[in-house]
Amino acid sequence: MPELLPLRVAGLALVKTPGALVRGLWSLLRTVGGLGALTLWDLVLVLINNVTFKRRVGSVIPPGLPGHNGVWPEFVPPTPSDSRSPCPVLNAMANHGILPRNGRDIPLDVLAKKIDQTCNVSPTVTRSVNAALESNFGRRIIDLGDLCSPNVIEHEASLTREDFYFQPDVSKPSASLCKRLLAQAGDRPTLSAADFSRFASIRRAESKAHNPHFYMTLGHKLFGSANCAVLYEVFGGRVDDIEVMLLEERFRDGWEPRCRGRMGFTNAQFHLRTLQIELGIKSVKADPFSDAAAVEPRPERS
């Protein structure tokens, strides 16, 4: 009877709600338990790094793997049909054939393993990255170009890419921005954490001032600082290494990861360095004559 419909709906809600609550609670417990296990695992790796000898120079990457003793597979620039990301390191891995050269159909497990081997980062780092990618894209196989999706991994105020508003193809580096980042070191051979924070401060101010579609969440800010942490730790902040990586998206001959811990660059190191760089970012005024002011706007994002 129609007059009983609200009661039936209420009854179904009462029956279904406990099940939904149980499933939600179980999902929460699994998440918390997974984070706890990952954190414990990472702390063990930190301990091992601190009580064992670092990997020898020339053997940071084990024998038999690409990059051992600084010898990298042939560099081949991408073709127009190849898929590339906003991440210069992933692009370089594809350009050297460590990842599929076309940048397509890469299982996340393969991506994690190759990053571990190439950059000497711990599996706890790549496990966290893979979880974020799977959560964002809802699948375990991706193209590098998927990472160009606006405001997912890609974000405004990048230190090496123009904002989407000015350059929709964020897979391509901006030579001007890359050179400005490198110039932060002045006469020094390395970029410091403070250098990355300073240029990030400038880029955020420029983007906010000149990009009418500026959008940046806390997550985007932390991701940007995390990218800086990689350049600081994995590349040691060395200008000669970073210059080739950013402008040509290849590994310089003789380069190997500067983080030489036996268990690799851990989540703890990664998060602490990211936090240091993020906390060093200040609110500054944009230079009205900066590059961003002179870039011709492109079509609005759909």
N, C-alpha and C positions, 0 to 999 in steps of 0.2 A: 504494500500500500504506500502511496506517495508520502503520507504523513509520517511513515516510519523510516524514510530514507536517511534523515539526519542521525537517527539512532544506529542504523546499520553502518553508516560512515564512521561514527564514533567508535562502534564496536571493532571495526576493522583496524582503526588507528590504535586502539588499545592492544590488539593482538600483534600488530606489526611493530609497534614502537619498541617493545622490549628486545625483539630480534635486532632492530636497527641499532639500539643502544649497545647491545652485546657486540655486534660487529664493529661498531665505532670504537668501543673500548679495546677490543682485541687488536684493531688496527693501531690504536695509540700505543698499546703495550709493545707491539712488534716494533713500532718506530723508535720508541724510547729504548727498548732492549737492543735494537740494532745500533743506535747511536752510542749506547753504553759500551757495547762490544767493540765497535770501531774505535772509540776513544781509548779503551784498554789496550787494544792491539797497537794503536799508535804510540801509546806510552811505552810499551815494550820495545818498539822499534827505536824510540828516542833513547832509551836506556842502552840498547845494543850499540847505537851510534856513538854513545859517550864512553863506552868501555872497550871499544875495539879500534884498531887502526883504521885510518881513512884509506880509501882506495888509492892505489898508486897513480900518479900522473902518467897518462898514456894508457892506463887500464881502468879508467872509471867505467867505460863501457867494456864488458867482458869480450875476450877473443871470440871471433866467429860472428859477431854482431856488427851491423852497420855503425861506423863511427869509432870502432876500436882504434886506439892510437891516433885519433883525429883523421882517419881515412873514411870519407863518405862516398856513397854511391854517386854515379853521374848525376849532375844537376841538369834537368831539362825544364825550361820555362813552360808554364801551362798554355794550352791552346784555348781558343775562345769557347770551346764546348766543354772544357774541364770545369769541375765544380770546386770552388774555393771559398774559404771562410774569412771572417774578420781577424782570425788569429794567425799571425805570421809564422809561429812555430809549427802549427798543423799544416799550413800551406807549404812550408819548407820540407816537411816530412813527405808530403805528396810529390813535391818537385824533385826530391831525391829518390823517389820510388820506395820509401819505407812504408808509406801508405799507398793504396792504389793511386797511380798517377792521374787518373781521371777524377779522383776525389769522391767516388760514388759507391753506394751500397757497402758501407763500412760497419761491420758489427761492433757494438760498443765494447765488447770484451776484447776484440782485436785492437781497437783504438787504445784501450787502457794499457794493454800489454806493450804496444809499440811506444807509447809515451813513457812508460816505466823504463824501458830499455834505452830509449834515446836521450832522455833528460835526467835519468837517475833520480826519479821521484818515487816515493814509497807507494805501495799498492793502496794504502789508506787514502792517499790523495786522489788517485784515479778512481777508486771506488766511490768517493764522495762526488766527484765530477760526473761519473756515469749515472749515479742516482739522480742528479739534477737534470741531466740531459733526458733520461728516460721519463722523468716526471713532466718535463716541459713538452716533449714531442710525442709521448705516448707510444714509443716503439723502441726497439733495441738495434735497429739498423738505420743509419743516417747517411746523408750526403754532407760533405763539408759546407755546401751552400745553405743547408738548413740553418746553420748558425747565424746567417745573415738576417733571419726573420726579425723585423723591427721590435725593439724593446723586449726581447726574450733574453738572448745572450748579447746581441748587439745593443749598444747604448749610446746616448749622446755624450759629447765632451770626451771622446776617445783621444788618447795621446798620439795615435798614428793614423786615424781615419777621420775624414770629414763627417759631420752629422748627416744623417739620411736626407735631411731637408736640402742640403747643398749637393750631396753626391749619393744617389740611391744605390750605387754599386759599392757597398762597404767592404767588399772582398779586396778592393784595391787600396794599397797604402797611399797616404798623402806624403809626397817627398818633402813638402814644406814643413809639415808638422813633425815628421821624423827628424829632420835636421834641427828644428827648434828644440826638440827634446834632447838630442845629443849635445846641443850647444849649452845646456844647463851645466854640463861638467866644466865648462871653461877650459883651462889649460890642464886640468886633471885627466888621467887616463880612465877614470871610472866615474860613473854616476852614483851618487849617494842616495840613501832613502829620502833625505831632505830634498834632493834635486827632483825626484819623482813627485813628491808632495807639492813642491813649488809649481811645477809645470801643470800638474792636475788642477791646482787652484786657479791658474790662469785659464786653462781650457774650460773649466766649468763657468767661469765668469764670462768668457767670450761666447760660449754656447748660449748661455742664458740671455745675454744681451742681444745677440744677433739672430738667433733661431726662434721664430715665432711659435714653433711647435715644440719648444724645449720641454722635455719630460724626463725626469730622473728620480727614481725611487732610491731608498736606502740600499736595496739589493743591487741596483745598478752601480751605485757608488762603490760598494764593497767589491763588486766584481771588477770594476776598473782598477781599484787598488790592488786586487789580487793579481791582475795582469802585470802590474808594476813589480809585485813581489817576485813573480817568476823571472822577470828580466834582472832583478837585483840578485836573486839567489842562484838560479840556474846558470845565468850568464855572468855572475859576479859583478854586474854593473859595468862591465868592461866595454868602453866605447867602440873599440875596434871590432869586437864580436857582435855587438848589438847593431852597429851601423849596417853590416852586411845582412844580418837577419831581417832588419826592418825594411831596408831599401830594395834588397834583391830577393828576399825570402828564400835564403839558402844558408847552409851551415858553412862558415868560413873554413878553409883548409886548415887542418891542425886543431880545430876547435873540439873540445869535449866539455861536458858539464862541469861547472866550477864547484858544485856541491858534491863533495866526495865521500859523504857518509856511507858506511857499509850498507845500511838499509835504505839509503836514499833520502831525499828531501821530504820530511814528515809533515803530517797535517798540523802538528803543533807549531813547527817552524813557519809553515805557510800562513797559518792564521795570525800568529804573533807579528810577522812581518807585514801582513796585510793591514792589521790594526795600527801598527806604527805609522805606516804611510797614510792611512785614512785620517788618523788623528792629527797628522801634520798638515793636512789640507786646510787652508784658511780662506775666509771670504775676502776677495779682492775685487777691485774695479776693473772692468774690461778696458783694454786699450782700443779707442775708437778707430785706430789705424791698423789694427791687427788683421791677419789674413782673412779671418772669418767675415769681417765687414765687407771685404772686397769680392767675396765669392758670389757668383750669380745664383739666385735660388732656383731649384729644380722643381718639377711638378710635386704637388702635395701627395703625401702618402695616402693610399686608399684605405 
